[in-house]
Amino acid sequence: MLAALLLAAAPPLQAASSDWASNEQGRLRLVSASQGTGASAQLRLGLQFQMADGWKIYWRSPGEAGYPPQVDWSGSQNLETAKIRWPVPHRFELFGLQTFGYAGEVVLPVDARAQDPSKPVRVEAKVDYLTCAEICVPRKATLALTLPADAGGPSQQAHLIDQFRDRVPGEGAAAGLDLRQARLVSGGDQPVLELTTHAQPPFRSPDAIVEGLPETKFGKPAVTLNDGGREAVLRLTGERGRLAEGTLAGKTVTVTLFDGKRGLERQITLGADRADAGAVSTASPGGTDTGGGLTWTGPRVAAADYAAILGLAVLGGLILNLMPCVLPVLSLKLLSVIGQGGRERRHVRQSFLASAAGIVTCFLLLAAGAAGLKAAGLAVGWGVQFQQPLFLVALTLILTLFACNLFGVFEIQLPGRLTDRLARAGGAPAAPGHREGLAGHFATGMFATLLATPCSAPFLGTAIGFALSRGLLEILAIFLALGIGLALPYLAVAAVPALAAKLPRPGRWMIAVRRVLGVALAGTAVWLLSVLAAEDGQLTALVVAGLLVALGALIALRLKLAGGLRRAVPAGAAVLALAAFAAPLTLQAPADARGPATAGAEDAADWRPLDRGAIDRLVADGKVVFVDVTAEWCITCQVNKKLVLDSETVQARLDQPGVVRMRADWTKPSDRIANYLASFGRYGIPFNAVYGPGAPDGIALPELLNTSGVLDAIERARGRQTARR
């Protein structure tokens, strides 16, 4: 817990950005996702625009007026390439003209490459851009920043760049979008293109842009929503100019479908013009048309992007070791390490490799389970197993047994032959006093993974969101990288076993250590019971607690009993354990009779329930909406609440007129909340977002909150930050 508090309270990372270039229409600067090159040729940069109220800049295809930002990188040093990526735009209508661009705040991600990553990189961007309201004002700015070669950690702007990078249209799977069918209904001077699309979660206000036909422009599509908004048919009517030549047959166009801040981009080749409605072509990801009327190819995720996601997954898994969820199990491993004092290096190495193998195996099992649930059409997410009462009972039972063992209530005695086999498996000679093999270390690693799932960490949400929005191979690869990240400390000790071999030999002092670690495990069991109370009622939690206490007492009495009574203890313990599992099934209380131990219940008067439809109405009225998605089982959520959301500074800002709080409690399963998270590409919590006139689509905050970040997001959503010079 202390490590998590220190991490959450840590000062912000060093800013890797240029100075702001400000004017009456807004301001812009150049930002970097890393504080240096980190000896990597790949650089993630961004052009950050903050526009004053009423002003906008343009997308790569501006529409019927305007021009997009153009950047000259020639003044840079040690920079090989730089390419702008374009997040999904908004459609603006003014005096009958249709244009596409950005208002409020936007970051245009830039994929850059250093010529020599071992040397510093000076990035200079000469930006020529057009700002428009009722009038248009062209602007120029020269921005520069230098990235040293000896630092590569994430910068303060890393999350902001990634937030807008996630809005760059791709093949659509990560955004929950799919182009199911496209057909050219008619050709001639007024061609009609009809797109049949699918979305999960459902569409809210789908739109589409067609690029690639200079003498043909398509207007705003007529949209028909079906299946509760999950299917949208967009009918785009075009108008061909006087200089248009030939037919549309064989023309390749780029179709960008967008719904809010999520988008899909596909290249399609139009077939022969058809005057009838029967020329249907079916699109399938990555394939070609089988109907002869239209072919398309979907953009693939670049290998560099996959590598970046895998790197984030490893880093997120590593940071999980600092989360309070994992600390109780790490305490078990600590006790095991203490017991390694004086052991040979080979045995130490094998024990830590076994724990690492347990971690990776458990992550792969979680990946398989997530993929199976997704294939069945069910909601998936990080930590959702904690929404199941039987899982909570099982985990609490295991923690209770471990705690009893550490308190000396019982010792595990294995049969002689099994003891010798486990000892030989552990690489140590069989001996009467040796009871430890690799199986126990493997189980410790798996248990550490299970307890890590209610925690989230920086970079974890991005990796999980990417994995769960894609197919089986991607899910397995990302979860494998997460497992490797969590296992890195174990692998480090396995690589240098002298770290454990030099510890003092076991002695009587270990008794005190065992008691302290037993208290840690017992505290975790109590926390799990509080989560069970929130999900299934206080009566269920009290009954389970009583049964587990009775189970521990029965095991403690075993050594004082004799004969048949002693032999009956295992059967009695099994009955108590089964009764604990039966309690959630038989004692489930009605929803209105459950205890108040739900996330945010103590301050329900200050927080409204999450209502996505109401957010748009409130923003239209000029209000700021702060959304908090939390759960009783999410420890990171509780850390955020205690250190940031409940602080006097943040509370004072949330209490201001014009600010509305909304909270969603995901302690129990909810498709509505799962769909809301998926709309941001998130599949786990904590999750916080801020909406307002300056950010109608919402500003997603990082997993670990800090006071300055929350206050800054509120001001950006309010639309005031853009006015600062």
C-alpha positions in Angstrom: 0.0 0.0 0.0 2.8 2.4 0.9 4.4 1.9 -2.6 1.1 2.7 -4.3 0.6 5.8 -2.2 4.1 7.0 -3.0 3.6 6.4 -6.7 0.3 8.2 -6.8 1.7 11.2 -4.9 4.8 11.4 -7.0 5.6 14.7 -8.6 4.8 15.1 -12.3 7.3 13.9 -14.8 9.6 16.4 -16.6 7.8 18.2 -19.4 9.3 17.4 -22.8 7.7 20.2 -24.9 8.4 23.4 -26.7 7.2 26.8 -25.6 3.7 27.8 -26.4 3.1 29.9 -29.5 0.0 32.0 -28.6 -2.3 34.3 -30.4 -5.9 35.5 -30.1 -7.2 32.3 -31.7 -5.5 29.9 -29.3 -2.0 28.4 -28.9 0.1 25.4 -30.0 3.3 23.7 -29.0 5.4 20.6 -29.8 5.3 17.8 -27.3 7.1 14.5 -26.9 5.9 11.3 -25.2 9.4 10.6 -23.8 12.0 12.8 -22.1 14.7 11.7 -24.4 15.5 9.3 -27.2 16.2 6.5 -24.8 18.6 5.0 -27.5 15.5 4.3 -29.6 15.1 5.5 -33.2 11.3 5.7 -32.9 10.0 8.9 -31.4 6.4 9.7 -30.5 5.8 13.4 -30.9 2.7 15.6 -31.1 1.4 19.0 -32.2 -0.8 20.2 -29.4 -3.4 22.8 -30.3 -5.6 24.6 -27.8 -8.1 26.7 -29.6 -10.1 29.7 -28.1 -13.9 29.4 -28.0 -15.4 29.4 -31.4 -12.2 28.8 -33.4 -11.1 25.7 -35.2 -8.3 24.2 -37.3 -8.7 21.8 -40.2 -8.4 18.0 -40.8 -6.2 16.5 -43.5 -9.2 16.9 -45.9 -10.8 20.2 -44.9 -13.9 19.9 -46.9 -15.4 22.8 -48.9 -13.1 25.4 -47.4 -9.8 25.8 -45.5 -6.6 23.9 -45.5 -4.9 21.6 -43.0 -1.8 22.4 -40.8 1.3 22.0 -42.9 4.7 21.4 -41.2 8.2 22.0 -42.4 10.7 19.8 -40.5 13.8 20.8 -42.5 15.3 22.8 -39.6 15.5 19.7 -37.4 18.8 18.0 -36.5 19.3 14.3 -36.4 15.7 13.7 -37.4 15.2 11.3 -40.3 11.4 11.3 -40.8 8.3 12.8 -39.3 4.7 12.0 -40.3 1.5 13.5 -38.9 -1.4 11.1 -37.9 -4.9 12.5 -38.0 -7.4 11.8 -35.2 -11.1 11.6 -36.2 -12.4 15.1 -37.0 -15.7 16.9 -36.3 -18.0 18.0 -39.2 -18.7 21.8 -39.1 -21.5 23.4 -41.1 -21.4 27.2 -41.7 -23.4 29.1 -44.4 -24.2 25.8 -46.1 -20.5 24.8 -46.4 -19.3 21.4 -45.0 -15.8 21.4 -43.4 -13.9 19.0 -41.2 -11.6 19.9 -38.3 -11.0 20.3 -34.6 -12.2 22.8 -32.0 -11.1 23.0 -28.4 -8.0 20.9 -27.8 -6.4 18.4 -30.1 -3.1 16.7 -30.4 -1.9 15.6 -33.9 0.3 12.6 -33.2 3.6 12.6 -35.1 5.5 9.4 -35.9 9.2 10.4 -36.1 12.5 8.6 -36.5 15.9 9.7 -35.4 18.9 9.3 -37.7 21.2 8.3 -34.8 19.4 7.5 -31.6 22.6 7.6 -29.6 22.8 11.4 -30.2 20.4 14.2 -29.1 17.6 15.1 -31.5 16.6 18.7 -32.1 13.1 18.9 -33.5 12.1 22.1 -35.3 8.6 22.4 -36.7 7.6 25.4 -38.9 3.8 25.2 -38.8 1.5 26.9 -41.3 -2.1 26.6 -40.3 -5.5 28.2 -40.7 -7.8 29.2 -37.9 -11.4 29.9 -38.6 -14.6 31.1 -36.9 -16.9 33.4 -38.8 -13.7 34.7 -40.4 -10.4 32.9 -41.1 -7.0 33.9 -40.0 -3.8 32.2 -41.3 -1.1 31.7 -38.7 2.5 30.6 -38.7 4.6 29.3 -35.8 8.1 27.9 -35.3 8.4 25.3 -32.5 11.5 23.5 -31.3 12.5 21.1 -28.6 15.6 19.0 -27.9 15.5 15.4 -26.8 18.7 14.2 -25.0 20.1 10.8 -25.8 20.6 9.7 -22.2 16.9 9.7 -21.1 14.0 7.7 -22.3 11.3 7.7 -19.6 7.7 8.8 -20.3 7.1 12.5 -20.2 4.2 14.4 -18.7 2.5 14.5 -22.1 2.8 10.8 -22.9 -0.8 10.0 -21.8 -2.2 13.0 -23.7 -0.5 12.0 -26.9 -1.7 8.4 -26.5 -5.2 9.6 -25.8 -5.4 11.3 -29.3 -3.4 8.5 -31.0 -6.2 6.2 -29.9 -8.5 8.4 -31.9 -6.6 7.9 -35.2 -8.9 5.8 -37.4 -7.6 2.3 -38.0 -9.2 -1.0 -39.1 -12.0 -0.4 -36.6 -11.8 -3.5 -34.3 -10.1 -1.5 -31.5 -12.9 1.1 -31.7 -15.7 -1.5 -31.9 -16.6 -0.5 -35.5 -16.9 -2.6 -38.6 -17.8 -1.9 -42.2 -20.1 -4.8 -43.1 -21.2 -3.9 -46.6 -20.7 -1.1 -49.2 -22.5 -0.6 -52.5 -22.6 1.9 -55.2 -26.3 2.4 -55.6 -26.1 4.8 -58.6 -23.5 6.5 -60.7 -23.8 9.5 -63.0 -23.6 13.1 -61.9 -25.0 12.3 -58.5 -23.5 9.0 -57.3 -24.9 7.4 -54.2 -22.7 5.3 -51.9 -24.4 3.2 -49.2 -22.4 1.9 -46.2 -23.8 -0.7 -43.8 -21.8 -0.5 -40.6 -21.9 -2.2 -37.1 -20.8 -0.9 -33.7 -20.5 -2.2 -30.2 -21.2 -0.3 -28.1 -24.0 1.2 -30.2 -23.7 4.2 -32.5 -24.6 7.6 -31.1 -24.1 9.9 -34.1 -22.3 8.1 -37.0 -20.8 10.1 -39.9 -18.6 9.3 -42.9 -16.2 11.1 -45.2 -15.1 10.0 -48.7 -11.7 11.1 -50.0 -9.8 10.5 -53.2 -12.2 12.0 -55.8 -11.0 15.6 -56.4 -13.9 16.4 -58.8 -16.6 14.6 -56.7 -17.7 15.6 -53.3 -20.1 13.7 -51.0 -22.4 15.5 -48.6 -23.4 14.6 -45.1 -24.8 11.1 -45.0 -28.4 10.2 -44.3 -28.3 7.8 -41.4 -30.7 5.0 -40.5 -30.1 3.2 -37.1 -31.2 -0.3 -36.6 -30.9 -3.0 -33.9 -30.8 -0.6 -31.0 -28.1 1.6 -32.7 -25.8 -1.4 -33.3 -26.3 -1.1 -37.1 -26.1 2.1 -39.1 -26.8 2.5 -42.8 -25.2 5.6 -44.1 -26.3 6.9 -47.5 -23.9 9.4 -49.1 -25.0 11.4 -52.1 -22.3 12.9 -54.2 -22.0 15.7 -56.8 -19.6 15.5 -59.6 -17.9 18.7 -60.9 -17.8 19.9 -64.5 -14.2 18.7 -64.9 -14.9 15.2 -63.7 -13.8 12.6 -66.3 -15.0 9.1 -66.9 -17.0 7.0 -64.5 -16.3 6.1 -60.9 -15.5 2.5 -61.9 -12.0 1.6 -60.8 -11.6 4.7 -58.6 -9.9 4.0 -55.3 -11.3 6.1 -52.4 -10.7 6.3 -48.6 -13.7 6.0 -46.5 -13.5 7.3 -42.9 -16.3 6.3 -40.6 -16.5 8.1 -37.2 -18.8 8.2 -34.3 -17.7 10.8 -31.7 -14.0 10.1 -31.1 -13.8 6.6 -32.4 -13.2 5.9 -36.1 -12.6 3.4 -38.9 -10.6 4.0 -42.1 -10.8 1.8 -45.2 -9.6 2.0 -48.7 -12.1 0.7 -51.3 -12.0 0.4 -55.0 -15.3 1.2 -56.7 -16.6 -1.3 -59.2 -18.7 -0.5 -62.3 -21.5 2.0 -61.8 -24.8 0.2 -61.0 -28.2 1.8 -61.5 -30.0 -0.9 -59.5 -29.9 -1.7 -55.8 -28.9 -5.3 -56.3 -25.2 -4.8 -56.8 -24.1 -5.7 -53.3 -20.5 -6.3 -52.2 -19.7 -7.7 -48.8 -16.7 -6.4 -46.9 -14.7 -8.6 -44.6 -11.6 -7.4 -42.7 -8.4 -7.7 -44.7 -10.1 -9.5 -47.6 -11.3 -8.7 -51.1 -14.8 -8.3 -52.5 -16.4 -11.5 -53.7 -19.3 -9.8 -55.5 -17.3 -8.1 -58.2 -18.6 -4.6 -57.5 -16.2 -3.3 -54.9 -12.9 -4.3 -53.3 -11.2 -2.9 -50.3 -8.2 -3.4 -48.1 -8.1 -2.5 -44.4 -5.1 -0.8 -42.9 -3.0 -3.1 -40.7 -1.4 -2.3 -37.4 2.2 -1.6 -38.0 4.9 -3.8 -36.4 6.2 -0.8 -34.6 2.8 -0.1 -33.0 2.6 -3.8 -31.9 6.0 -3.5 -30.4 5.0 -0.3 -28.6 1.9 -1.9 -27.1 3.9 -5.0 -26.0 6.4 -2.7 -24.4 3.6 -0.8 -22.5 2.2 -4.2 -21.4 5.6 -5.3 -19.9 5.9 -1.9 -18.2 2.3 -2.1 -16.9 2.9 -5.6 -15.5 6.1 -4.5 -13.8 4.4 -1.5 -12.1 1.7 -3.9 -10.8 4.4 -5.1 -8.4 4.0 -1.8 -6.6 0.3 -2.1 -6.3 -1.2 -3.0 -2.8 -3.1 -6.0 -4.4 0.1 -7.9 -4.9 1.9 -7.1 -1.7 0.2 -9.8 0.4 1.4 -12.5 -1.9 4.8 -10.9 -2.3 5.0 -11.3 1.5 4.6 -15.0 1.1 7.5 -15.0 -1.4 9.5 -12.8 1.0 9.1 -15.5 3.6 10.2 -18.1 1.1 13.2 -15.9 0.2 14.1 -15.7 3.9 14.0 -19.5 4.0 16.5 -19.6 1.1 19.2 -18.3 3.4 22.3 -20.4 2.8 20.8 -22.4 0.0 22.7 -23.2 -3.1 22.3 -20.9 -6.1 20.8 -23.6 -8.3 17.9 -24.1 -5.9 17.2 -20.4 -5.5 17.2 -19.9 -9.3 14.8 -22.7 -9.9 12.4 -21.6 -7.2 12.2 -18.1 -8.6 11.8 -19.3 -12.1 9.0 -21.5 -10.9 7.2 -18.5 -9.4 7.7 -16.6 -12.7 6.3 -19.5 -14.6 3.2 -19.5 -12.3 2.7 -15.8 -13.1 2.9 -16.2 -16.8 0.8 -19.4 -16.8 -2.0 -17.6 -14.9 -1.9 -14.6 -17.3 -2.3 -17.0 -20.2 -5.2 -18.7 -18.5 -6.8 -15.2 -17.9 -6.2 -14.4 -21.6 -7.9 -17.7 -22.7 -10.9 -16.9 -20.4 -11.2 -13.4 -21.7 -11.1 -14.6 -25.3 -13.7 -17.2 -24.6 -16.1 -14.7 -22.9 -15.6 -12.3 -25.8 -16.3 -15.0 -28.3 -19.5 -15.7 -26.4 -20.5 -12.1 -26.7 -20.1 -11.3 -23.0 -18.5 -8.2 -21.5 -14.9 -8.7 -20.6 -12.6 -6.5 -18.6 -9.6 -6.4 -16.3 -10.6 -7.6 -12.8 -14.2 -8.5 -13.7 -13.8 -11.9 -11.9 -14.0 -9.9 -8.7 -17.7 -9.3 -9.5 -18.4 -13.0 -8.9 -19.2 -13.9 -5.2 -17.9 -17.5 -5.6 -14.5 -16.2 -6.8 -14.4 -13.9 -3.8 -15.2 -16.8 -1.4 -12.5 -19.0 -3.0 -9.9 -16.3 -2.7 -10.8 -15.5 0.9 -10.7 -19.2 1.8 -7.1 -19.5 0.3 -6.0 -16.4 2.2 -7.5 -17.7 5.4 -5.6 -21.0 5.1 -2.4 -19.2 4.3 -2.8 -16.8 7.3 -3.6 -19.7 9.6 -0.4 -21.4 8.4 1.7 -18.3 9.1 0.1 -17.9 12.6 1.2 -21.5 13.3 -2.3 -22.9 13.5 -1.3 -25.8 11.4 1.6 -27.0 9.3 1.2 -28.8 6.0 2.5 -32.3 6.3 2.9 -34.2 3.0 3.3 -38.0 2.6 6.9 -39.1 2.6 7.1 -40.2 -1.0 5.5 -36.9 -2.2 7.8 -34.9 0.0 10.8 -36.6 -1.5 9.6 -36.1 -5.1 8.8 -32.4 -4.5 12.2 -32.0 -2.9 14.0 -33.6 -5.8 11.9 -31.5 -8.2 13.1 -28.5 -6.4 16.7 -29.5 -7.0 17.6 -30.3 -3.4 18.4 -33.6 -1.9 15.6 -35.5 -0.3 15.7 -35.0 3.4 13.3 -35.6 6.3 13.1 -31.9 7.0 12.8 -30.7 3.5 9.2 -30.1 2.4 9.5 -27.5 -0.3 9.4 -28.1 -4.0 8.8 -26.1 -7.2 5.0 -26.8 -7.1 4.6 -24.4 -4.1 6.6 -21.6 -5.8 4.6 -22.1 -9.0 1.3 -21.8 -7.0 2.6 -18.6 -5.3 3.1 -17.0 -8.7 -0.4 -17.9 -9.9 -1.9 -16.6 -6.7 0.0 -13.3 -7.1 -1.5 -12.9 -10.5 -5.1 -13.5 -9.2 -4.6 -10.9 -6.5 -3.1 -8.4 -9.0 -6.3 -8.3 -11.1 -8.3 -5.8 -9.0 -5.5 -3.2 -9.4 -4.8 -1.1 -12.4 -1.5 0.7 -13.2 -0.1 3.3 -15.6 0.1 1.8 -19.2 -1.9 -1.3 -18.1 -5.3 0.2 -19.3 -3.8 1.0 -22.8 -2.5 -2.5 -23.2 -5.6 -4.3 -21.9 -7.8 -2.1 -24.0 -5.9 -2.9 -27.2 -5.8 -6.6 -26.4 -9.5 -7.0 -25.5 -10.6 -5.1 -28.6 -8.8 -7.6 -30.9 -8.5 -11.3 -31.6 -7.2 -14.3 -29.8 -3.5 -14.0 -30.9 -3.3 -10.3 -29.8 -5.0 -11.1 -26.5 -2.5 -13.9 -25.8 0.5 -11.8 -26.8 -0.5 -8.8 -24.6 -1.4 -10.9 -21.6 1.9 -12.8 -22.0 3.8 -9.5 -22.0 1.9 -8.4 -18.9 2.9 -11.7 -17.2 6.5 -11.2 -18.1 6.3 -7.6 -16.7 4.9 -8.8 -13.4 7.5 -11.7 -13.3 10.5 -9.4 -13.9 11.5 -9.1 -10.2 11.5 -12.9 -9.9 13.4 -13.3 -13.1 16.0 -10.7 -11.8 16.6 -12.8 -8.7 16.8 -15.9 -10.8 19.4 -14.2 -12.9 21.4 -13.2 -9.8 20.6 -15.8 -7.2 23.4 -14.6 -4.9 20.9 -11.9 -3.8 18.8 -14.5 -2.0 21.6 -16.9 -1.2 23.3 -14.3 1.0 20.3 -13.8 3.2 20.7 -14.9 6.8 19.8 -18.5 7.6 16.4 -19.2 9.1 16.1 -18.8 12.9 13.7 -18.0 15.7 13.5 -14.4 14.4 11.4 -15.7 11.5 8.5 -16.4 13.9 7.9 -12.7 14.3 8.1 -12.2 10.5 5.6 -14.9 10.0 3.2 -13.2 12.3 3.5 -9.9 10.6 2.9 -11.4 7.2 0.0 -13.4 8.5 -1.6 -10.1 9.6 -1.2 -8.8 6.0 -3.0 -11.8 4.6 -5.7 -11.7 7.1 -6.2 -8.0 6.3 -6.6 -8.8 2.6 -9.2 -11.5 3.5 -11.2 -8.9 5.5 -11.1 -6.6 2.5 -12.4 -9.3 0.2 -15.3 -9.9 2.7 -16.1 -6.2 2.5 -16.3 -6.5 -1.3 -18.5 -9.6 -0.9 -20.8 -7.5 1.4 -21.1 -4.9 -1.3 -22.0 -7.5 -4.0 -24.1 -10.0 -2.1 -25.2 -8.4 1.1 -23.8 -8.0 4.6 -25.5 -11.2 5.8 -23.7 -13.3 3.2 -20.4 -11.7 4.2 -20.9 -12.3 7.9 -21.9 -15.9 7.4 -18.9 -16.6 5.2 -16.6 -14.9 7.8 -18.1 -17.0 10.6 -17.6 -20.2 8.6 -14.0 -19.4 7.8 -13.2 -18.5 11.4 -14.8 -21.8 12.4 -12.7 -23.6 9.8 -9.5 -22.1 11.2 -10.5 -22.9 14.8 -11.3 -26.5 13.8 -7.9 -26.9 12.2 -6.3 -25.4 15.3 -8.0 -28.0 17.5 -6.9 -30.9 15.4 -3.6 -31.4 17.3 -5.5 -31.5 20.6 -7.9 -34.2 19.5 -7.3 -37.9 19.4 -8.5 -41.0 17.6 -11.7 -40.7 15.5 -12.3 -37.1 16.3 -8.9 -36.1 14.9 -9.5 -38.1 11.8 -12.9 -36.4 11.3 -11.3 -32.9 11.2 -10.6 -32.9 7.4 -14.2 -33.9 6.7 -15.5 -31.2 9.0 -13.2 -28.6 7.4 -14.5 -29.7 3.9 -18.1 -29.2 5.1 -17.4 -25.7 6.4 -15.7 -24.8 3.1 -18.6 -26.0 1.1 -21.0 -24.1 3.3 -19.0 -21.0 2.7 -19.4 -21.5 -1.1 -23.1 -22.2 -0.7 -23.7 -19.0 1.3 -23.8 -16.6 -1.7 -26.1 -18.9 -3.6 -28.6 -19.3 -0.7 -28.4 -16.0 1.3 -28.3 -13.4 -1.5 -30.2 -10.4 -0.2 -32.6 -8.3 -2.4 -30.9 -5.2 -3.9 -32.7 -2.8 -1.6 -31.8 -4.8 1.5 -28.1 -4.9 1.0 -25.7 -2.9 3.0 -24.4 0.5 2.1 -20.9 -0.8 1.3 -21.0 0.1 -2.3 -18.6 2.4 -3.9 -19.6 6.0 -3.2 -22.7 5.2 -1.2 -21.5 7.3 1.7 -21.6 10.4 -0.5 -24.4 9.5 -2.8 -26.0 12.9 -2.4 -23.1 14.5 -4.1 -22.8 12.0 -7.0 -25.4 11.3 -9.7 -25.6 7.8 -11.3 -23.9 7.7 -14.6 -26.2 8.7 -17.4 -24.5 9.0 -20.8 -27.5 10.7 -22.4 -27.7 13.4 -19.7 -24.0 14.2 -20.2 -24.7 15.7 -23.6 -27.6 17.7 -22.4 -25.5 19.1 -19.4 -22.6 20.0 -21.7 -25.0 21.7 -24.1 -26.1 23.8 -21.1 -22.5 24.8 -20.5 -21.8 22.6 -17.5 -18.8 20.4 -16.7 -19.4 16.8 -15.9 -16.9 14.7 -13.9 -17.3 10.9 -14.3 -15.9 8.4 -11.9 -16.1 4.7 -12.6 -15.2 2.7 -9.5 -15.8 -0.5 -7.6 -15.3 -1.8 -4.1 -12.8 -4.5 -5.4 -10.7 -1.9 -7.2 -7.9 -0.9 -4.8 -6.5 1.7 -7.2 -9.9 3.3 -7.2 -9.8 3.7 -3.5 -6.3 5.1 -3.6 -7.4 7.7 -6.1 -10.4 8.6 -4.0 -8.5 8.9 -0.8 -5.5 10.9 -2.1 -7.1 12.9 -4.9 -10.9 12.9 -5.3 -11.6 13.4 -1.6 -8.9 16.1 -1.1 -10.0 19.5 -0.1 -8.6 21.1 -3.3 -10.5 18.8 -5.7 -13.6 18.8 -3.6 -13.7 22.6 -3.7 -13.5 22.5 -7.5 -16.2 19.9 -7.9 -18.4 21.9 -5.5 -18.3 24.9 -7.8 -21.5 25.9 -9.7 -21.7 24.4 -13.1 -19.9 21.2 -12.2 -21.8 17.9 -12.1 -20.5 14.7 -10.6 -21.5 11.3 -12.0 -20.3 8.0 -10.5 -20.7 4.4 -11.9 -20.3 1.5 -9.5 -18.9 -1.5 -11.3 -18.7 -3.7 -8.2 -21.4 -5.9 -9.8 -21.5 -6.7 -13.5 -23.1 -4.1 -15.7 -23.2 -4.2 -19.5 -24.1 -0.5 -19.5 -20.9 0.4 -17.7 -18.8 -2.1 -19.7 -20.1 -0.5 -22.9 -19.3 3.0 -21.6 -15.7 2.0 -20.9 -15.4 0.3 -24.3 -16.4 3.6 -25.9 -13.1 5.0 -24.6 -11.2 1.8 -25.5 -10.9 0.9 -21.8 -11.7 -2.5 -20.3 -10.7 -1.9 -16.7 -10.9 0.6 -13.9 -10.3 3.0 -12.4 -11.6 5.3 -15.1 -12.3 9.0 -14.9 -13.4 11.4 -17.6 -14.3 15.1 -17.7 -16.8 16.6 -20.2 -17.6 20.2 -20.9 -18.0 22.8 -23.6 -14.3 22.6 -24.3 -14.3 18.8 -24.4 -17.7 17.5 -25.5 -16.3 14.0 -26.2 -14.7 13.8 -22.8 -11.1 13.9 -21.5 -10.0 10.5 -20.3 -7.7 10.7 -17.2 -4.8 8.3 -16.4 -5.3 5.4 -14.1 -3.4 7.0 -11.2 -4.8 10.4 -10.6 -3.0 13.5 -9.3 -4.5 16.7 -8.1 -3.0 19.0 -10.8 -4.1 16.7 -13.6 -7.7 16.6 -12.4 -7.9 20.4 -12.0 -6.3 21.0 -15.4 -8.7 18.6 -17.1 -11.7 20.4 -15.5 -10.4 23.7 -16.8 -9.8 22.3 -20.2 -13.3 20.8 -20.3 -14.7 24.2 -19.1 -13.0 25.7 -22.1 -11.0 28.3 -20.2 -7.5 26.9 -20.5 -7.5 27.7 -24.2 -8.0 31.3 -23.5 -4.8 31.6 -21.5 -1.9 33.2 -23.4 
